Structure formats: structure tokens, C-alpha cells
Amino acid sequence: MNSSRTWKTGEICRVPGTYRCQNCHLAGREVVKEFAAGKILPMCDASPDKDVTWRLLKPARTITATA
């Protein structure tokens, strides 16, 4: 498992949450998307590059039931 906070296009999202396209960020654009666990990280619609890096900004909150 990837121990950093970045993943590439085509990898499986293991940590649900808010991600930023690093390629766009370095080019001066902000592209932020929500991804669910188990989904394959897509190409970025705004980036001319096919292979982009997605950086986890904020993990999704998990709700735990208590009895």
C-alpha cells in the first residue's frame, strides 16, 4: 500500500476523501474532487497530461455507530 498521500491515475483509491490534481496545482489551476474507496483514480479532465498525480487533501469522515 502507498504510504504517501499521493496516488497516480489508474490506481485504486484506498482512502476515501478529497483529492487535488497535483499536475493542475503546479500549473496554477485548482482541481479538487471527491473519490470513494475502491474506485479507480481517473485522468483529470482539466489536465492535458494523461497520467496525473492525485494528492489526498482531506480524508472522508467515517461515522461509527455506538450502542
LINBELGI-V918714 format. One record per residue. RES is the residue in three letters. PSI is psi in whole degrees, 0 to 359 (none if undefined). Layout:
# LINBELGI-V918714
{{RES/PSI} {RES/PSI}}
This chain:
# LINBELGI-V918714
{{MET/143} {ASN/125} {SER/353} {SER/186} {ARG/17} {THR/147} {TRP/156} {LYS/160} {THR/135} {GLY/345} {GLU/157} {ILE/134} {CYS/116} {ARG/339} {VAL/108} {PRO/144} {GLY/200} {THR/127} {TYR/151} {ARG/139} {CYS/114} {GLN/325} {ASN/315} {CYS/320} {HIS/316} {LEU/338} {ALA/3} {GLY/9} {ARG/151} {GLU/111} {VAL/113} {VAL/132} {LYS/157} {GLU/134} {PHE/141} {ALA/153} {ALA/140} {GLY/346} {LYS/151} {ILE/129} {LEU/127} {PRO/174} {MET/156} {CYS/131} {ASP/329} {ALA/347} {SER/138} {PRO/344} {ASP/142} {LYS/324} {ASP/108} {VAL/165} {THR/128} {TRP/129} {ARG/128} {LEU/119} {LEU/317} {LYS/116} {PRO/148} {ALA/144} {ARG/136} {THR/138} {ILE/125} {THR/128} {ALA/139} {THR/147} {ALA/none}}
